[in-house]
Amino acid sequence: TDVQRIQINALKSRKNGNISANKLLRLYALYYNKGWSKKLGDTGYFIAKKDTCTDEWKVFYHTSVTYPGLAYFKNEGDAKKVIDTLSEDVLNRLYTDL
């Protein structure tokens, strides 16, 4: 599947030392969004830790702001799929690999 191809290409790139966890998340967003990109006023979903005391990852959304460097998803369900797909190690590196 296309998602498996993203993972394989990312793993190959990671092996060469040139992909961060955030770039991998952006690849997923690019795939799922199919050309959509968040603009001010659009609702965009993103992945973040629920709080700093837990390892629980959740989907949040922005409507009135857009932060550079944050991978936004058009649909909440797609962001949830990515949480389920990525390993805990990759998720934990999301905001340290920027």
Secondary structure, DSSP 8 states (H G I E B T S, - for coil): -HHHHHHHHHHHHHHTT---HHHHHHHHHHHHHTT----TTS-EEEEEES-TTS--EEEEEESS---TT---BSSHHHHHHHHHHS-HHHHHHTTT--
